[in-house]
Amino acid sequence: MEKANVIALLEKYWRTETSVEEEKALADWFNAQDPDTLDPDLQAYGPLFAYFGEEARVSPGPGFEARILQAITAADAETSAAAMSPAAMSPAAMSAAASPVPPRSPVFHFQWGLVSAAAAVLFLVASLFLLQPNQKHPVETPVTADTRAVAGTPVLARVTDTYDDPEQALAAVRHALLIASAHLNEGRKQITNK
């Protein structure tokens, strides 16, 4: 295999697009090469494929499955013996042992966890929409002498037009802005004098 083909296969390998045959061909090529004569651009990959080859040859020793099964059955026997001994059981546990209830599966717990997470998300979304102050339609209350702010909340006043003529309204706005400007200029003079 040429260097260009090996590099193309390596790029495909790192993108996880190679087939099993291509990976085997790549590993065989690297394992057949002498590490000392390998191209400097490809030397870093030689030990990697050598490691993969060594790990593929690792297998459990003889009797491994039998030892695992023996350990599992011994652990099950100890657990059931400890659970059934009357000295270790409380009266509630003894009555529960008399009427065995099948254990719940992890899927059952996962479903309840999923339902509770969905309920929490629904609660948060609903509270964002329901508890958010509505900016489009403020509460209108007429302002009277008896109207007071309750618990620090401001009372919104109903806005009505006081001028029938737009020129009179413009003149009133200009007058209010001139007064505000005079006060701001007076404050600015006091700041600059100090």
C-alpha positions in Angstrom: 0.0 0.0 0.0 1.3 3.4 -0.9 1.8 6.3 1.6 -1.0 8.3 0.0 -3.5 5.4 0.4 -2.4 4.9 4.0 -2.9 8.6 4.8 -6.3 8.6 3.0 -7.3 5.5 5.1 -6.1 7.1 8.3 -8.1 10.3 7.6 -11.2 8.1 6.9 -10.4 6.1 10.1 -10.3 9.2 12.3 -13.7 10.3 10.8 -15.0 6.9 11.7 -16.0 6.2 8.1 -13.9 3.0 7.6 -15.3 -0.5 7.2 -14.0 -3.4 9.2 -12.0 -4.6 6.2 -10.4 -1.2 5.7 -9.5 -1.1 9.4 -8.0 -4.6 9.2 -6.0 -3.7 6.1 -4.7 -0.6 7.9 -3.7 -2.5 11.0 -2.1 -5.3 9.0 -0.1 -2.7 7.0 1.2 -1.0 10.2 2.0 -4.3 11.9 3.9 -5.5 8.8 6.1 -2.4 8.8 9.5 -2.2 10.6 9.1 0.7 13.1 12.7 1.9 12.3 12.1 2.2 8.5 8.5 3.6 8.8 7.9 7.0 7.1 8.4 9.8 9.7 4.8 11.1 9.0 3.4 7.7 9.9 5.6 6.6 12.8 3.2 7.9 15.5 0.5 5.5 14.3 2.6 2.4 14.4 2.5 1.9 18.2 -1.2 2.6 18.2 -2.1 -0.2 15.8 0.4 -2.5 17.5 -1.4 -1.9 20.8 -4.8 -2.6 19.2 -3.3 -5.9 17.9 -2.0 -6.9 21.3 -5.3 -6.1 23.0 -7.2 -8.2 20.4 -5.2 -11.2 21.4 -6.0 -10.9 25.2 -8.5 -13.5 26.4 -9.6 -14.8 29.8 -7.9 -17.8 31.3 -9.3 -21.3 31.4 -12.3 -21.7 33.7 -13.1 -18.0 33.7 -16.8 -18.3 33.0 -17.1 -21.1 35.7 -15.4 -18.9 38.3 -17.7 -16.0 37.5 -20.9 -18.1 37.7 -19.7 -19.6 40.9 -19.1 -16.2 42.5 -22.5 -15.0 41.3 -24.4 -17.9 42.8 -22.5 -17.7 46.1 -23.3 -14.0 46.4 -27.0 -14.7 45.6 -27.1 -17.5 48.2 -25.5 -15.2 50.9 -27.9 -12.4 50.2 -31.0 -14.5 50.3 -29.8 -16.3 53.5 -29.1 -13.0 55.2 -32.4 -11.6 54.1 -34.4 -14.6 55.3 -32.9 -15.1 58.7 -35.5 -14.2 61.4 -32.9 -12.7 63.7 -31.9 -10.0 61.1 -35.5 -9.2 60.2 -37.8 -6.7 61.8 -41.5 -7.6 62.3 -42.4 -5.4 59.3 -39.7 -7.1 57.1 -41.0 -10.5 58.2 -44.5 -9.7 57.1 -43.1 -8.4 53.9 -41.2 -11.6 53.4 -44.4 -13.6 53.9 -46.0 -11.8 51.0 -43.2 -11.2 48.5 -43.6 -8.2 46.2 -41.7 -8.3 43.0 -39.0 -5.6 42.9 -39.6 -2.6 40.7 -37.6 -2.4 37.6 -35.2 0.5 36.9 -37.3 1.4 33.9 -40.2 2.1 36.3 -38.1 4.6 38.3 -36.7 6.2 35.1 -40.3 6.8 33.9 -41.2 8.5 37.1 -38.1 10.6 37.0 -38.9 11.6 33.4 -42.5 12.5 34.4 -41.3 14.6 37.4 -38.7 16.4 35.2 -41.4 17.2 32.6 -43.7 18.5 35.4 -40.9 20.7 36.7 -40.2 22.1 33.2 -43.9 22.7 32.7 -44.2 24.4 36.0 -41.3 26.7 35.2 -42.7 27.6 31.7 -46.2 28.2 33.1 -44.8 30.4 35.9 -42.8 32.5 33.4 -46.0 33.2 31.4 -48.5 33.5 34.2 -46.5 35.4 36.8 -44.9 37.9 34.3 -46.5 41.3 34.5 -48.5 42.0 31.5 -47.0 45.2 29.8 -49.7 45.5 27.2 -52.7 46.1 29.4 -51.8 47.9 32.7 -54.4 48.0 35.5 -56.2 51.3 35.3 -57.5 52.8 38.6 -58.8 56.3 39.0 -56.6 58.4 41.3 -58.5 60.0 44.1 -57.5 61.5 47.4 -58.1 58.2 49.2 -56.0 56.1 46.8 -52.8 55.0 48.4 -50.1 52.6 47.3 -50.6 49.3 49.2 -47.5 47.4 50.3 -45.2 49.6 48.2 -46.9 48.9 44.9 -47.5 52.0 42.8 -51.1 52.8 41.7 -51.5 53.2 38.0 -53.5 56.2 36.9 -56.0 56.3 34.0 -54.6 58.6 31.4 -57.1 60.9 29.7 -56.6 63.8 27.3 -56.8 67.2 28.9 -56.4 69.2 25.7 -58.8 69.3 22.7 -56.4 71.3 20.6 -53.0 69.8 19.7 -51.4 73.2 19.6 -52.3 73.8 23.3 -50.9 70.4 24.2 -47.7 71.1 22.4 -47.4 74.5 24.2 -47.9 72.7 27.5 -45.2 70.2 26.8 -42.8 72.9 25.7 -43.5 74.8 28.9 -42.9 71.7 31.0 -39.6 70.9 29.2 -38.4 74.5 29.6 -39.0 74.3 33.4 -37.1 70.9 33.5 -34.3 72.4 31.5 -34.0 75.4 33.8 -33.7 73.1 36.8 -31.1 70.9 35.1 -29.1 73.9 34.1 -29.2 75.2 37.7 -28.0 71.8 39.0 -25.2 71.7 36.4 -24.0 75.2 37.5 -23.9 74.1 41.1 -21.8 71.1 40.2 -19.3 73.1 38.1 -18.9 75.8 40.8 -17.8 73.3 43.4 
